[in-house]
Amino acid sequence: MTIAEKVIYLDHAATTPMRPEVLDAMMPYFTADFGNPSSIYTIGQEARKALDDARERIARILGARMSEIVFTSGGTESDNAALKGVAFALKSLGNHIITTAIEHHAVLHTCYQLEQFGFDVTYLPVDEYGRVDSRDVSAAITDKTILVSVMMANNEIGTVQPIGEIARHVKAEADRRGRSILMHTDAVQAAGFLDINVRELGVDLLSLSAHKIYGPKGVGLLYIRRGTPFDEQNAGGGQERQRRSGTENVPGIVGFGEALRLAAQEREANSAHCIQLRERLTQGIFETIDGVKLNGHPAHRLPNNVNLSFRGVEGEPVLLGLDFTGICASSGSACSSASLEPSHVLLAIGLTAEMAQGSLRFTIGHENTDADIDYVLSILPDMIAKLRAMPSLSAAR
């Protein structure tokens, strides 16, 4: 608990609080309906029905078939499974993978691992806003390319990629070469704000995570289009149609289904709410603090994301000061927040190491209010001014 009496949570890209409706949907499957969905007796089959109902609900929202939904432990496993499952299934046909320099570490580190197994990976650059050019993707394709992985929305700077356009370019180039090239997108941050209909996007694989949309931690999914070559990464009892063995997390999956239903139902209203608060926060900061840079695309960005670099300060003391006053924010990806290295995303869009280390990320949720934003604006300018006035930081400037 912080020193402050009230906590203002502005780190929804890291995780979100579970909605009461989600917890209510999950509760029976922790207690009375606890059966293993692979068991043939009644309580097992009741769990199976709950699993199937959640799968059907999620598939309908994604525009997918039920059989194309594979439940996992979260976004990291989904990304790992997508890349490794396809890479090893298609290794006899090619060994080239294309991704971008600003992917989540779940994709980047998986690519580094695959390079140790003889795969060749191209890491495409992005522009100053974090966007990749679909023509650059096409130009990087070779006769050995088997997979392209581009995240739908960046977890740090909020930039949204033109996934549908990229997928069309990839498929057109694949057709021209007379070969199959698969398209994966990490849509973990996009759910709840963007249309993630897999048919309209034209992707073959798509990763999601429940805890980013007010669902439980420890559950995610990987959409795998029917007919996609895929080597299972979890061997065992053959659950999830032989693609991900292990007893299914029934309460988590039920919660995921409810969270995604609510997110889809409230997407437009929640996006509008977050945009209003995002603009209030951004405008207020630029009016009261000089030497500030907005990171990410000014228009093609997630409705709730504000990523800023402050000249002459480091992010960590600002975060500690905000925490002391009851404000939760971030300096980048929650998965690498303990690292002292500057963000690979911010470096990729051209920031210096000093500016990258002086970055803050505020990500807004549906429960935030105008009063929350105004409180941040009452605290942050004075805090930045005091930090800039400190002799050690002044000398560094």
Disulfide bonds with the S-S distance in Angstrom:
none
